[in-house]
Structure formats: C-alpha cells, structure tokens
C-alpha cells in the first residue's frame, strides 16, 4: 500500500523491482520526486501518473537517461544560497 510520500524502497516493492531501478527512472526524468538534501520521496500521484503514462499498451516508452540539470538540483542549490544569506544576516546581529 502506497502512502502520500514514498521512499525508493517502498516504490521498488510496489513495482517489484530494485530501488536502483526506481532511481534510474527518477534520474531519467520520467518520474517526479521530492529531494530534500539526500532524502528522496515520491508522491502517490507521481507514481500513478508514471504508471498511466508508461504502462504496457501506452504510446510512450521511458526516456533515455538525461544529463540535463533537474529542477530538484536547482532547488537544492537555491536552498544552499538562502541558508548562506541567513547565516550572513545572523552574523551581522
């Protein structure tokens, strides 16, 4: 049974595959996830959307691995910038 937010292991158990396979699908850009530092969570809705779009008999196949910058890494970098700004502000006080 899937929860609102699922670990790679939980998704892998649902799909009966390895967590490494789930990570490759995420890295390809086909499955949306939430990254908080090194923690990765996949929403139930993202899993359902992926299954709908890439299920057997559908018209699409999973895309090849993409080396483009993912939005999650941009958000991570922006978070680091904000943390640095907050530290600078607190040091001024």
C-alpha positions in Angstrom: 0.0 0.0 0.0 1.5 3.3 -1.1 1.5 6.4 1.2 1.4 10.0 0.3 5.2 10.2 0.2 7.1 7.0 -0.5 10.8 6.0 -0.2 12.6 4.4 -3.2 12.4 1.1 -1.4 8.6 1.4 -1.0 8.2 2.2 -4.7 10.5 -0.7 -5.6 8.4 -3.1 -3.5 5.2 -1.8 -5.2 6.8 -2.3 -8.7 8.6 -5.5 -7.7 12.0 -4.2 -8.8 15.1 -2.8 -7.1 15.5 0.6 -5.6 18.3 1.2 -8.1 15.8 0.8 -10.9 13.5 3.4 -9.3 16.4 5.8 -9.0 17.2 5.3 -12.7 13.6 6.1 -13.7 13.8 9.3 -11.5 17.2 10.3 -13.0 15.8 9.9 -16.5 13.2 12.5 -15.7 10.2 10.2 -16.2 9.2 10.0 -12.5 8.9 13.2 -10.4 10.3 13.2 -6.9 10.9 15.4 -4.0 14.5 15.8 -2.9 15.5 17.3 0.5 19.2 17.0 0.6 19.9 13.3 0.1 16.4 12.2 1.0 14.2 11.3 -1.9 10.4 10.8 -1.7 8.0 10.0 -4.5 4.3 11.0 -4.2 1.5 8.6 -4.8 0.2 10.9 -7.6 3.6 10.9 -9.3 3.6 7.1 -9.2 0.1 6.9 -10.6 1.0 9.4 -13.4 4.1 7.4 -14.4 2.1 4.2 -14.4 -0.6 5.7 -16.5 1.8 7.3 -19.0 4.3 4.4 -19.3 2.1 1.3 -18.8 2.1 -1.6 -21.3 0.0 -0.7 -24.2 0.6 3.0 -23.8 2.2 5.1 -26.6 5.3 6.2 -24.7 8.4 4.4 -23.5 10.6 5.6 -20.7 13.0 8.2 -21.9 16.8 7.6 -22.1 18.9 8.9 -19.3 19.1 12.7 -19.4 22.1 14.7 -18.3 20.2 18.0 -18.1 20.0 19.8 -14.8 16.9 18.7 -13.0 14.7 21.2 -11.2 15.3 19.4 -7.9 19.0 20.2 -8.1 18.2 23.8 -8.8 16.0 24.0 -5.7 18.8 22.3 -3.6 21.3 24.9 -4.8 18.8 27.8 -4.1 18.3 26.4 -0.6 22.0 26.5 0.0 22.1 30.1 -1.2 19.3 31.1 1.2 21.0 29.3 4.1 24.1 31.2 3.4 22.2 34.5 3.3 20.5 33.7 6.6 23.9 32.9 8.2 25.3 36.2 6.9 22.3 38.1 8.4 22.6 36.4 11.8 26.3 37.1 11.9 25.7 40.8 11.4 23.4 41.0 14.5 
